């Protein structure tokens, strides 16, 4: 049996007043109990760490899968946007050419309208002049 002696007293080992031996066995028991409790706590902590690590790995894998899905969706959207952008560019060019054509037609319309107004004025004047000539001939005495 191993005993730890803290103080070496001159007491008789068989005497009931041997407190050194008793305190050493009590402190040895306390140390062993604390070591056992610490070991149990360490084992429980290790199992808890494994559980937490598994959970973290699962969360990481789930996040990576979600990220991959999001990236694939994003790529699809980018391709659709590029396709629509090309279509919009062609439509923008077509709209610009149609706008230029409409502007040209409007200019021609204004020119024709001006010519029509001028011709209507000339016609109005000729009608007045002709009316004046007819009135002048009617006013002349007949022979």
N, CA, C and O atoms as a GROMACS GRO file, in nm:
protein
  572
    1UNK      N    1   0.085  -0.117   0.000
    1UNK     CA    2   0.000   0.000   0.000
    1UNK      C    3   0.089   0.123   0.000
    1UNK      O    4   0.181   0.135   0.081
    2UNK      N    5   0.059   0.215  -0.093
    2UNK     CA    6   0.140   0.335  -0.106
    2UNK      C    7   0.078   0.445  -0.023
    2UNK      O    8  -0.039   0.476  -0.040
    3UNK      N    9   0.153   0.503   0.063
    3UNK     CA   10   0.103   0.614   0.145
    3UNK      C   11   0.194   0.732   0.122
    3UNK      O   12   0.315   0.719   0.106
    4UNK      N   13   0.133   0.846   0.122
    4UNK     CA   14   0.206   0.969   0.100
    4UNK      C   15   0.219   1.039   0.234
    4UNK      O   16   0.120   1.070   0.300
    5UNK      N   17   0.340   1.064   0.271
    5UNK     CA   18   0.359   1.132   0.398
    5UNK      C   19   0.400   1.275   0.368
    5UNK      O   20   0.499   1.302   0.300
    6UNK      N   21   0.320   1.365   0.422
    6UNK     CA   22   0.350   1.506   0.404
    6UNK      C   23   0.450   1.551   0.509
    6UNK      O   24   0.551   1.613   0.478
    7UNK      N   25   0.420   1.519   0.631
    7UNK     CA   26   0.512   1.552   0.741
    7UNK      C   27   0.552   1.420   0.810
    7UNK      O   28   0.468   1.335   0.840
    8UNK      N   29   0.671   1.410   0.830
    8UNK     CA   30   0.717   1.290   0.899
    8UNK      C   31   0.722   1.320   1.049
    8UNK      O   32   0.822   1.371   1.100
    9UNK      N   33   0.615   1.288   1.117
    9UNK     CA   34   0.609   1.310   1.261
    9UNK      C   35   0.673   1.190   1.332
    9UNK      O   36   0.690   1.082   1.275
   10UNK      N   37   0.705   1.211   1.452
   10UNK     CA   38   0.762   1.106   1.534
   10UNK      C   39   0.653   1.024   1.602
   10UNK      O   40   0.678   0.959   1.703
   11UNK      N   41   0.532   1.028   1.546
   11UNK     CA   42   0.422   0.958   1.609
   11UNK      C   43   0.428   0.811   1.576
   11UNK      O   44   0.490   0.769   1.478
   12UNK      N   45   0.365   0.737   1.658
   12UNK     CA   46   0.360   0.595   1.641
   12UNK      C   47   0.263   0.565   1.528
   12UNK      O   48   0.152   0.616   1.529
   13UNK      N   49   0.302   0.482   1.429
   13UNK     CA   50   0.212   0.456   1.318
   13UNK      C   51   0.084   0.388   1.362
   13UNK      O   52  -0.014   0.400   1.289
   14UNK      N   53   0.077   0.324   1.469
   14UNK     CA   54  -0.044   0.256   1.512
   14UNK      C   55  -0.130   0.342   1.601
   14UNK      O   56  -0.240   0.302   1.638
   15UNK      N   57  -0.084   0.458   1.637
   15UNK     CA   58  -0.160   0.542   1.730
   15UNK      C   59  -0.280   0.603   1.660
   15UNK      O   60  -0.274   0.635   1.541
   16UNK      N   61  -0.389   0.619   1.735
   16UNK     CA   62  -0.509   0.675   1.675
   16UNK      C   63  -0.493   0.822   1.640
   16UNK      O   64  -0.578   0.879   1.572
   17UNK      N   65  -0.391   0.883   1.685
   17UNK     CA   66  -0.372   1.026   1.658
   17UNK      C   67  -0.287   1.048   1.534
   17UNK      O   68  -0.231   1.157   1.518
   18UNK      N   69  -0.275   0.952   1.449
   18UNK     CA   70  -0.194   0.966   1.327
   18UNK      C   71  -0.277   1.038   1.221
   18UNK      O   72  -0.335   0.973   1.135
   19UNK      N   73  -0.284   1.168   1.224
   19UNK     CA   74  -0.363   1.250   1.133
   19UNK      C   75  -0.295   1.264   0.998
   19UNK      O   76  -0.362   1.287   0.897
   20UNK      N   77  -0.170   1.250   0.995
   20UNK     CA   78  -0.096   1.264   0.870
   20UNK      C   79  -0.134   1.154   0.773
   20UNK      O   80  -0.155   1.180   0.654
   21UNK      N   81  -0.144   1.035   0.821
   21UNK     CA   82  -0.180   0.922   0.736
   21UNK      C   83  -0.325   0.935   0.690
   21UNK      O   84  -0.356   0.906   0.574
   22UNK      N   85  -0.413   0.976   0.778
   22UNK     CA   86  -0.554   0.989   0.745
   22UNK      C   87  -0.577   1.103   0.644
   22UNK      O   88  -0.654   1.087   0.549
   23UNK      N   89  -0.512   1.215   0.665
   23UNK     CA   90  -0.530   1.326   0.572
   23UNK      C   91  -0.471   1.292   0.436
   23UNK      O   92  -0.523   1.336   0.334
   24UNK      N   93  -0.366   1.215   0.434
   24UNK     CA   94  -0.307   1.176   0.307
   24UNK      C   95  -0.400   1.083   0.231
   24UNK      O   96  -0.410   1.095   0.108
   25UNK      N   97  -0.468   0.991   0.298
   25UNK     CA   98  -0.561   0.902   0.229
   25UNK      C   99  -0.685   0.978   0.184
   25UNK      O  100  -0.741   0.947   0.079
   26UNK      N  101  -0.728   1.078   0.261
   26UNK     CA  102  -0.844   1.159   0.220
   26UNK      C  103  -0.807   1.244   0.098
   26UNK      O  104  -0.885   1.252   0.003
   27UNK      N  105  -0.691   1.306   0.101
   27UNK     CA  106  -0.651   1.389  -0.014
   27UNK      C  107  -0.628   1.302  -0.136
   27UNK      O  108  -0.654   1.345  -0.248
   28UNK      N  109  -0.580   1.181  -0.118
   28UNK     CA  110  -0.563   1.088  -0.229
   28UNK      C  111  -0.698   1.051  -0.288
   28UNK      O  112  -0.713   1.043  -0.410
   29UNK      N  113  -0.796   1.030  -0.203
   29UNK     CA  114  -0.931   0.998  -0.249
   29UNK      C  115  -0.991   1.116  -0.325
   29UNK      O  116  -1.056   1.098  -0.428
   30UNK      N  117  -0.971   1.236  -0.274
   30UNK     CA  118  -1.023   1.356  -0.340
   30UNK      C  119  -0.958   1.374  -0.477
   30UNK      O  120  -1.026   1.405  -0.574
   31UNK      N  121  -0.830   1.354  -0.484
   31UNK     CA  122  -0.758   1.368  -0.612
   31UNK      C  123  -0.809   1.264  -0.711
   31UNK      O  124  -0.833   1.296  -0.828
   32UNK      N  125  -0.826   1.140  -0.667
   32UNK     CA  126  -0.875   1.036  -0.757
   32UNK      C  127  -1.016   1.068  -0.806
   32UNK      O  128  -1.049   1.049  -0.923
   33UNK      N  129  -1.099   1.117  -0.714
   33UNK     CA  130  -1.237   1.152  -0.752
   33UNK      C  131  -1.237   1.266  -0.853
   33UNK      O  132  -1.310   1.263  -0.953
   34UNK      N  133  -1.156   1.366  -0.826
   34UNK     CA  134  -1.147   1.478  -0.921
   34UNK      C  135  -1.094   1.432  -1.056
   34UNK      O  136  -1.142   1.478  -1.160
   35UNK      N  137  -0.998   1.344  -1.058
   35UNK     CA  138  -0.945   1.291  -1.184
   35UNK      C  139  -1.053   1.212  -1.258
   35UNK      O  140  -1.066   1.226  -1.380
   36UNK      N  141  -1.128   1.132  -1.187
   36UNK     CA  142  -1.234   1.054  -1.252
   36UNK      C  143  -1.341   1.146  -1.309
   36UNK      O  144  -1.387   1.127  -1.422
   37UNK      N  145  -1.381   1.246  -1.231
   37UNK     CA  146  -1.482   1.341  -1.280
   37UNK      C  147  -1.428   1.416  -1.401
   37UNK      O  148  -1.501   1.437  -1.498
   38UNK      N  149  -1.302   1.456  -1.397
   38UNK     CA  150  -1.240   1.527  -1.510
   38UNK      C  151  -1.238   1.439  -1.635
   38UNK      O  152  -1.265   1.486  -1.745
   39UNK      N  153  -1.204   1.310  -1.616
   39UNK     CA  154  -1.202   1.218  -1.731
   39UNK      C  155  -1.340   1.203  -1.791
   39UNK      O  156  -1.356   1.204  -1.913
   40UNK      N  157  -1.442   1.189  -1.706
   40UNK     CA  158  -1.579   1.177  -1.755
   40UNK      C  159  -1.618   1.304  -1.830
   40UNK      O  160  -1.680   1.297  -1.936
   41UNK      N  161  -1.582   1.421  -1.775
   41UNK     CA  162  -1.614   1.548  -1.840
   41UNK      C  163  -1.543   1.558  -1.974
   41UNK      O  164  -1.601   1.606  -2.072
   42UNK      N  165  -1.417   1.513  -1.980
   42UNK     CA  166  -1.343   1.516  -2.106
   42UNK      C  167  -1.406   1.424  -2.211
   42UNK      O  168  -1.416   1.461  -2.328
   43UNK      N  169  -1.449   1.306  -2.169
   43UNK     CA  170  -1.512   1.212  -2.262
   43UNK      C  171  -1.644   1.271  -2.314
   43UNK      O  172  -1.673   1.264  -2.433
   44UNK      N  173  -1.723   1.329  -2.221
   44UNK     CA  174  -1.850   1.390  -2.263
   44UNK      C  175  -1.825   1.508  -2.358
   44UNK      O  176  -1.897   1.527  -2.456
   45UNK      N  177  -1.723   1.585  -2.327
   45UNK     CA  178  -1.687   1.698  -2.412
   45UNK      C  179  -1.644   1.650  -2.551
   45UNK      O  180  -1.678   1.712  -2.652
   46UNK      N  181  -1.570   1.542  -2.555
   46UNK     CA  182  -1.524   1.486  -2.683
   46UNK      C  183  -1.644   1.441  -2.768
   46UNK      O  184  -1.649   1.469  -2.888
   47UNK      N  185  -1.741   1.371  -2.706
   47UNK     CA  186  -1.860   1.328  -2.780
   47UNK      C  187  -1.942   1.448  -2.827
   47UNK      O  188  -1.994   1.449  -2.939
   48UNK      N  189  -1.951   1.547  -2.742
   48UNK     CA  190  -2.024   1.669  -2.780
   48UNK      C  191  -1.953   1.739  -2.897
   48UNK      O  192  -2.019   1.788  -2.989
   49UNK      N  193  -1.819   1.743  -2.893
   49UNK     CA  194  -1.743   1.804  -3.003
   49UNK      C  195  -1.766   1.730  -3.134
   49UNK      O  196  -1.781   1.792  -3.239
   50UNK      N  197  -1.770   1.595  -3.127
   50UNK     CA  198  -1.795   1.516  -3.248
   50UNK      C  199  -1.933   1.548  -3.304
   50UNK      O  200  -1.950   1.563  -3.425
   51UNK      N  201  -2.032   1.559  -3.216
   51UNK     CA  202  -2.168   1.588  -3.259
   51UNK      C  203  -2.174   1.728  -3.324
   51UNK      O  204  -2.235   1.745  -3.429
   52UNK      N  205  -2.111   1.824  -3.261
   52UNK     CA  206  -2.108   1.961  -3.315
   52UNK      C  207  -2.035   1.963  -3.449
   52UNK      O  208  -2.078   2.030  -3.543
   53UNK      N  209  -1.925   1.890  -3.458
   53UNK     CA  210  -1.847   1.886  -3.583
   53UNK      C  211  -1.929   1.824  -3.695
   53UNK      O  212  -1.927   1.874  -3.808
   54UNK      N  213  -2.002   1.715  -3.665
   54UNK     CA  214  -2.088   1.653  -3.766
   54UNK      C  215  -2.193   1.753  -3.815
   54UNK      O  216  -2.220   1.763  -3.934
   55UNK      N  217  -2.250   1.824  -3.720
   55UNK     CA  218  -2.352   1.924  -3.754
   55UNK      C  219  -2.293   2.034  -3.842
   55UNK      O  220  -2.356   2.078  -3.938
   56UNK      N  221  -2.173   2.079  -3.808
   56UNK     CA  222  -2.107   2.182  -3.888
   56UNK      C  223  -2.075   2.132  -4.029
   56UNK      O  224  -2.092   2.206  -4.127
   57UNK      N  225  -2.030   2.009  -4.039
   57UNK     CA  226  -1.999   1.952  -4.171
   57UNK      C  227  -2.127   1.944  -4.254
   57UNK      O  228  -2.126   1.978  -4.373
   58UNK      N  229  -2.236   1.898  -4.193
   58UNK     CA  230  -2.364   1.890  -4.266
   58UNK      C  231  -2.410   2.028  -4.311
   58UNK      O  232  -2.454   2.045  -4.424
   59UNK      N  233  -2.399   2.126  -4.222
   59UNK     CA  234  -2.439   2.263  -4.258
   59UNK      C  235  -2.353   2.318  -4.370
   59UNK      O  236  -2.403   2.386  -4.460
   60UNK      N  237  -2.223   2.290  -4.366
   60UNK     CA  238  -2.132   2.336  -4.472
   60UNK      C  239  -2.168   2.271  -4.605
   60UNK      O  240  -2.172   2.338  -4.708
   61UNK      N  241  -2.193   2.141  -4.603
   61UNK     CA  242  -2.230   2.071  -4.726
   61UNK      C  243  -2.362   2.125  -4.781
   61UNK      O  244  -2.376   2.143  -4.902
   62UNK      N  245  -2.458   2.150  -4.693
   62UNK     CA  246  -2.587   2.204  -4.737
   62UNK      C  247  -2.569   2.344  -4.797
   62UNK      O  248  -2.628   2.377  -4.899
   63UNK      N  249  -2.486   2.424  -4.731
   63UNK     CA  250  -2.460   2.560  -4.781
   63UNK      C  251  -2.390   2.556  -4.917
   63UNK      O  252  -2.421   2.636  -5.005
   64UNK      N  253  -2.296   2.462  -4.934
   64UNK     CA  254  -2.227   2.448  -5.062
   64UNK      C  255  -2.324   2.404  -5.172
   64UNK      O  256  -2.316   2.452  -5.285
   65UNK      N  257  -2.415   2.313  -5.138
   65UNK     CA  258  -2.513   2.269  -5.237
   65UNK      C  259  -2.607   2.384  -5.274
   65UNK      O  260  -2.639   2.403  -5.391
   66UNK      N  261  -2.650   2.461  -5.174
   66UNK     CA  262  -2.736   2.577  -5.202
   66UNK      C  263  -2.663   2.679  -5.288
   66UNK      O  264  -2.722   2.738  -5.378
   67UNK      N  265  -2.534   2.700  -5.259
   67UNK     CA  266  -2.455   2.793  -5.337
   67UNK      C  267  -2.442   2.746  -5.482
   67UNK      O  268  -2.450   2.827  -5.574
   68UNK      N  269  -2.422   2.616  -5.502
   68UNK     CA  270  -2.411   2.562  -5.637
   68UNK      C  271  -2.542   2.583  -5.713
   68UNK      O  272  -2.541   2.623  -5.830
   69UNK      N  273  -2.655   2.556  -5.647
   69UNK     CA  274  -2.785   2.576  -5.711
   69UNK      C  275  -2.803   2.724  -5.746
   69UNK      O  276  -2.850   2.757  -5.855
   70UNK      N  277  -2.766   2.811  -5.654
   70UNK     CA  278  -2.779   2.956  -5.678
   70UNK      C  279  -2.690   3.000  -5.794
   70UNK      O  280  -2.731   3.082  -5.875
   71UNK      N  281  -2.570   2.946  -5.802
   71UNK     CA  282  -2.478   2.983  -5.911
   71UNK      C  283  -2.532   2.932  -6.045
   71UNK      O  284  -2.526   3.004  -6.145
   72UNK      N  285  -2.586   2.810  -6.047
   72UNK     CA  286  -2.644   2.757  -6.171
   72UNK      C  287  -2.762   2.842  -6.216
   72UNK      O  288  -2.776   2.874  -6.334
   73UNK      N  289  -2.846   2.877  -6.120
   73UNK     CA  290  -2.962   2.962  -6.152
   73UNK      C  291  -2.914   3.098  -6.202
   73UNK      O  292  -2.970   3.152  -6.298
   74UNK      N  293  -2.812   3.151  -6.139
   74UNK     CA  294  -2.758   3.281  -6.179
   74UNK      C  295  -2.703   3.274  -6.322
   74UNK      O  296  -2.725   3.366  -6.401
   75UNK      N  297  -2.632   3.167  -6.354
   75UNK     CA  298  -2.578   3.151  -6.490
   75UNK      C  299  -2.690   3.144  -6.592
   75UNK      O  300  -2.681   3.204  -6.700
   76UNK      N  301  -2.797   3.072  -6.559
   76UNK     CA  302  -2.912   3.064  -6.649
   76UNK      C  303  -2.975   3.201  -6.671
   76UNK      O  304  -3.011   3.237  -6.783
   77UNK      N  305  -2.987   3.277  -6.564
   77UNK     CA  306  -3.044   3.411  -6.575
   77UNK      C  307  -2.954   3.502  -6.659
   77UNK      O  308  -3.003   3.583  -6.738
   78UNK      N  309  -2.824   3.489  -6.640
   78UNK     CA  310  -2.731   3.572  -6.718
   78UNK      C  311  -2.743   3.539  -6.866
   78UNK      O  312  -2.743   3.630  -6.950
   79UNK      N  313  -2.754   3.410  -6.900
   79UNK     CA  314  -2.768   3.372  -7.040
   79UNK      C  315  -2.899   3.425  -7.098
   79UNK      O  316  -2.902   3.473  -7.211
   80UNK      N  317  -3.007   3.417  -7.020
   80UNK     CA  318  -3.135   3.471  -7.068
   80UNK      C  319  -3.125   3.621  -7.088
   80UNK      O  320  -3.176   3.674  -7.187
   81UNK      N  321  -3.060   3.689  -6.996
   81UNK     CA  322  -3.045   3.834  -7.006
   81UNK      C  323  -2.964   3.871  -7.129
   81UNK      O  324  -2.997   3.967  -7.199
   82UNK      N  325  -2.856   3.797  -7.156
   82UNK     CA  326  -2.775   3.825  -7.274
   82UNK      C  327  -2.857   3.803  -7.402
   82UNK      O  328  -2.848   3.883  -7.495
   83UNK      N  329  -2.937   3.696  -7.405
   83UNK     CA  330  -3.021   3.670  -7.522
   83UNK      C  331  -3.122   3.780  -7.543
   83UNK      O  332  -3.144   3.825  -7.656
   84UNK      N  333  -3.184   3.824  -7.435
   84UNK     CA  334  -3.282   3.932  -7.446
   84UNK      C  335  -3.214   4.064  -7.481
   84UNK      O  336  -3.272   4.147  -7.551
   85UNK      N  337  -3.094   4.083  -7.434
   85UNK     CA  338  -3.020   4.205  -7.463
   85UNK      C  339  -2.988   4.214  -7.612
   85UNK      O  340  -2.998   4.321  -7.673
   86UNK      N  341  -2.950   4.100  -7.672
   86UNK     CA  342  -2.923   4.098  -7.816
   86UNK      C  343  -3.052   4.129  -7.892
   86UNK      O  344  -3.051   4.205  -7.988
   87UNK      N  345  -3.163   4.069  -7.848
   87UNK     CA  346  -3.292   4.095  -7.912
   87UNK      C  347  -3.333   4.241  -7.897
   87UNK      O  348  -3.388   4.300  -7.990
   88UNK      N  349  -3.306   4.299  -7.782
   88UNK     CA  350  -3.341   4.439  -7.759
   88UNK      C  351  -3.255   4.530  -7.845
   88UNK      O  352  -3.304   4.633  -7.893
   89UNK      N  353  -3.129   4.497  -7.866
   89UNK     CA  354  -3.042   4.579  -7.949
   89UNK      C  355  -3.095   4.580  -8.092
   89UNK      O  356  -3.099   4.686  -8.156
   90UNK      N  357  -3.136   4.466  -8.144
   90UNK     CA  358  -3.191   4.460  -8.279
   90UNK      C  359  -3.321   4.540  -8.285
   90UNK      O  360  -3.345   4.611  -8.383
   91UNK      N  361  -3.404   4.530  -8.183
   91UNK     CA  362  -3.529   4.606  -8.182
   91UNK      C  363  -3.503   4.755  -8.170
   91UNK      O  364  -3.574   4.835  -8.230
   92UNK      N  365  -3.402   4.792  -8.093
   92UNK     CA  366  -3.365   4.934  -8.080
   92UNK      C  367  -3.320   4.989  -8.215
   92UNK      O  368  -3.356   5.101  -8.252
   93UNK      N  369  -3.241   4.911  -8.288
   93UNK     CA  370  -3.196   4.955  -8.421
   93UNK      C  371  -3.315   4.967  -8.516
   93UNK      O  372  -3.324   5.063  -8.592
   94UNK      N  373  -3.405   4.871  -8.511
   94UNK     CA  374  -3.524   4.876  -8.596
   94UNK      C  375  -3.609   4.997  -8.560
   94UNK      O  376  -3.660   5.065  -8.649
   95UNK      N  377  -3.625   5.024  -8.433
   95UNK     CA  378  -3.702   5.140  -8.388
   95UNK      C  379  -3.637   5.270  -8.435
   95UNK      O  380  -3.706   5.363  -8.476
   96UNK      N  381  -3.505   5.278  -8.428
   96UNK     CA  382  -3.434   5.399  -8.473
   96UNK      C  383  -3.455   5.420  -8.623
   96UNK      O  384  -3.477   5.533  -8.667
   97UNK      N  385  -3.447   5.312  -8.700
   97UNK     CA  386  -3.466   5.328  -8.846
   97UNK      C  387  -3.611   5.366  -8.876
   97UNK      O  388  -3.635   5.448  -8.965
   98UNK      N  389  -3.707   5.308  -8.805
   98UNK     CA  390  -3.848   5.344  -8.827
   98UNK      C  391  -3.874   5.489  -8.786
   98UNK      O  392  -3.952   5.559  -8.853
   99UNK      N  393  -3.812   5.534  -8.680
   99UNK     CA  394  -3.827   5.674  -8.637
   99UNK      C  395  -3.771   5.767  -8.744
   99UNK      O  396  -3.833   5.869  -8.776
  100UNK      N  397  -3.656   5.734  -8.797
  100UNK     CA  398  -3.597   5.817  -8.904
  100UNK      C  399  -3.690   5.818  -9.026
  100UNK      O  400  -3.708   5.922  -9.090
  101UNK      N  401  -3.748   5.704  -9.060
  101UNK     CA  402  -3.838   5.694  -9.175
  101UNK      C  403  -3.963   5.780  -9.152
  101UNK      O  404  -4.008   5.851  -9.242
  102UNK      N  405  -4.020   5.772  -9.030
  102UNK     CA  406  -4.138   5.853  -8.997
  102UNK      C  407  -4.103   6.001  -9.005
  102UNK      O  408  -4.182   6.080  -9.056
  103UNK      N  409  -3.987   6.040  -8.956
  103UNK     CA  410  -3.946   6.181  -8.964
  103UNK      C  411  -3.933   6.227  -9.108
  103UNK      O  412  -3.972   6.338  -9.142
  104UNK      N  413  -3.878   6.141  -9.193
  104UNK     CA  414  -3.866   6.174  -9.336
  104UNK      C  415  -4.004   6.192  -9.397
  104UNK      O  416  -4.028   6.287  -9.472
  105UNK      N  417  -4.096   6.101  -9.367
  105UNK     CA  418  -4.232   6.112  -9.420
  105UNK      C  419  -4.302   6.238  -9.370
  105UNK      O  420  -4.375   6.303  -9.445
  106UNK      N  421  -4.280   6.273  -9.244
  106UNK     CA  422  -4.340   6.395  -9.189
  106UNK      C  423  -4.286   6.519  -9.261
  106UNK      O  424  -4.361   6.612  -9.290
  107UNK      N  425  -4.156   6.520  -9.289
  107UNK     CA  426  -4.098   6.634  -9.363
  107UNK      C  427  -4.160   6.644  -9.502
  107UNK      O  428  -4.196   6.753  -9.547
  108UNK      N  429  -4.172   6.529  -9.570
  108UNK     CA  430  -4.235   6.529  -9.703
  108UNK      C  431  -4.380   6.577  -9.695
  108UNK      O  432  -4.425   6.650  -9.783
  109UNK      N  433  -4.451   6.536  -9.591
  109UNK     CA  434  -4.591   6.579  -9.573
  109UNK      C  435  -4.598   6.731  -9.558
  109UNK      O  436  -4.684   6.795  -9.619
  110UNK      N  437  -4.509   6.787  -9.478
  110UNK     CA  438  -4.508   6.932  -9.458
  110UNK      C  439  -4.478   7.005  -9.590
  110UNK      O  440  -4.539   7.107  -9.621
  111UNK      N  441  -4.384   6.950  -9.667
  111UNK     CA  442  -4.351   7.012  -9.796
  111UNK      C  443  -4.472   7.006  -9.890
  111UNK      O  444  -4.505   7.105  -9.956
  112UNK      N  445  -4.537   6.891  -9.896
  112UNK     CA  446  -4.655   6.877  -9.983
  112UNK      C  447  -4.767   6.968  -9.935
  112UNK      O  448  -4.838   7.026 -10.016
  113UNK      N  449  -4.784   6.982  -9.803
  113UNK     CA  450  -4.887   7.069  -9.747
  113UNK      C  451  -4.859   7.215  -9.786
  113UNK      O  452  -4.951   7.289  -9.820
  114UNK      N  453  -4.733   7.255  -9.781
  114UNK     CA  454  -4.697   7.392  -9.821
  114UNK      C  455  -4.726   7.414  -9.970
  114UNK      O  456  -4.779   7.518 -10.010
  115UNK      N  457  -4.690   7.314 -10.050
  115UNK     CA  458  -4.719   7.325 -10.194
  115UNK      C  459  -4.869   7.332 -10.219
  115UNK      O  460  -4.915   7.409 -10.303
  116UNK      N  461  -4.946   7.253 -10.146
  116UNK     CA  462  -5.092   7.254 -10.160
  116UNK      C  463  -5.148   7.390 -10.121
  116UNK      O  464  -5.235   7.444 -10.190
  117UNK      N  465  -5.100   7.445 -10.010
  117UNK     CA  466  -5.146   7.577  -9.967
  117UNK      C  467  -5.114   7.683 -10.072
  117UNK      O  468  -5.197   7.769 -10.102
  118UNK      N  469  -4.994   7.676 -10.128
  118UNK     CA  470  -4.954   7.772 -10.232
  118UNK      C  471  -5.042   7.756 -10.356
  118UNK      O  472  -5.086   7.855 -10.414
  119UNK      N  473  -5.066   7.633 -10.397
  119UNK     CA  474  -5.151   7.609 -10.514
  119UNK      C  475  -5.294   7.654 -10.488
  119UNK      O  476  -5.360   7.707 -10.578
  120UNK      N  477  -5.344   7.633 -10.364
  120UNK     CA  478  -5.480   7.679 -10.332
  120UNK      C  479  -5.488   7.832 -10.338
  120UNK      O  480  -5.588   7.887 -10.382
  121UNK      N  481  -5.383   7.899 -10.293
  121UNK     CA  482  -5.381   8.046 -10.302
  121UNK      C  483  -5.381   8.091 -10.448
  121UNK      O  484  -5.455   8.181 -10.488
  122UNK      N  485  -5.297   8.024 -10.528
  122UNK     CA  486  -5.291   8.060 -10.671
  122UNK      C  487  -5.426   8.034 -10.737
  122UNK      O  488  -5.473   8.115 -10.817
  123UNK      N  489  -5.488   7.923 -10.706
  123UNK     CA  490  -5.618   7.889 -10.762
  123UNK      C  491  -5.722   7.993 -10.720
  123UNK      O  492  -5.804   8.037 -10.801
  124UNK      N  493  -5.717   8.031 -10.593
  124UNK     CA  494  -5.811   8.133 -10.544
  124UNK      C  495  -5.792   8.264 -10.619
  124UNK      O  496  -5.890   8.330 -10.653
  125UNK      N  497  -5.669   8.301 -10.644
  125UNK     CA  498  -5.642   8.427 -10.716
  125UNK      C  499  -5.688   8.415 -10.861
  125UNK      O  500  -5.745   8.509 -10.916
  126UNK      N  501  -5.662   8.302 -10.922
  126UNK     CA  502  -5.704   8.286 -11.062
  126UNK      C  503  -5.856   8.287 -11.072
  126UNK      O  504  -5.911   8.342 -11.168
  127UNK      N  505  -5.924   8.229 -10.975
  127UNK     CA  506  -6.070   8.231 -10.976
  127UNK      C  507  -6.119   8.375 -10.964
  127UNK      O  508  -6.213   8.415 -11.033
  128UNK      N  509  -6.056   8.454 -10.878
  128UNK     CA  510  -6.095   8.594 -10.863
  128UNK      C  511  -6.071   8.670 -10.993
  128UNK      O  512  -6.156   8.747 -11.039
  129UNK      N  513  -5.953   8.646 -11.052
  129UNK     CA  514  -5.921   8.716 -11.177
  129UNK      C  515  -6.018   8.676 -11.288
  129UNK      O  516  -6.065   8.761 -11.363
  130UNK      N  517  -6.048   8.547 -11.298
  130UNK     CA  518  -6.142   8.500 -11.399
  130UNK      C  519  -6.280   8.558 -11.373
  130UNK      O  520  -6.351   8.597 -11.466
  131UNK      N  521  -6.319   8.563 -11.246
  131UNK     CA  522  -6.448   8.621 -11.211
  131UNK      C  523  -6.453   8.769 -11.248
  131UNK      O  524  -6.556   8.818 -11.294
  132UNK      N  525  -6.343   8.838 -11.230
  132UNK     CA  526  -6.337   8.980 -11.265
  132UNK      C  527  -6.345   8.995 -11.415
  132UNK      O  528  -6.411   9.086 -11.463
  133UNK      N  529  -6.280   8.908 -11.493
  133UNK     CA  530  -6.285   8.914 -11.640
  133UNK      C  531  -6.425   8.885 -11.689
  133UNK      O  532  -6.476   8.952 -11.779
  134UNK      N  533  -6.488   8.784 -11.630
  134UNK     CA  534  -6.625   8.748 -11.672
  134UNK      C  535  -6.717   8.865 -11.638
  134UNK      O  536  -6.805   8.899 -11.718
  135UNK      N  537  -6.698   8.925 -11.527
  135UNK     CA  538  -6.782   9.039 -11.489
  135UNK      C  539  -6.756   9.157 -11.581
  135UNK      O  540  -6.848   9.231 -11.615
  136UNK      N  541  -6.630   9.176 -11.622
  136UNK     CA  542  -6.597   9.286 -11.710
  136UNK      C  543  -6.657   9.259 -11.849
  136UNK      O  544  -6.704   9.354 -11.912
  137UNK      N  545  -6.657   9.140 -11.897
  137UNK     CA  546  -6.716   9.110 -12.028
  137UNK      C  547  -6.869   9.119 -12.021
  137UNK      O  548  -6.933   9.159 -12.119
  138UNK      N  549  -6.925   9.085 -11.915
  138UNK     CA  550  -7.069   9.094 -11.900
  138UNK      C  551  -7.110   9.239 -11.891
  138UNK      O  552  -7.221   9.274 -11.932
  139UNK      N  553  -7.027   9.324 -11.840
  139UNK     CA  554  -7.059   9.464 -11.828
  139UNK      C  555  -7.041   9.536 -11.962
  139UNK      O  556  -7.095   9.645 -11.978
  140UNK      N  557  -6.971   9.483 -12.054
  140UNK     CA  558  -6.952   9.544 -12.185
  140UNK      C  559  -7.083   9.534 -12.262
  140UNK      O  560  -7.153   9.433 -12.253
  141UNK      N  561  -7.117   9.636 -12.336
  141UNK     CA  562  -7.239   9.629 -12.414
  141UNK      C  563  -7.222   9.534 -12.532
  141UNK      O  564  -7.113   9.522 -12.589
  142UNK      N  565  -7.326   9.469 -12.566
  142UNK     CA  566  -7.325   9.376 -12.675
  142UNK      C  567  -7.356   9.448 -12.803
  142UNK      O  568  -7.437   9.541 -12.800
  143UNK      N  569  -7.302   9.416 -12.906
  143UNK     CA  570  -7.325   9.480 -13.034
  143UNK      C  571  -7.417   9.407 -13.113
  143UNK      O  572  -7.448   9.447 -13.225
   0.00000   0.00000   0.00000
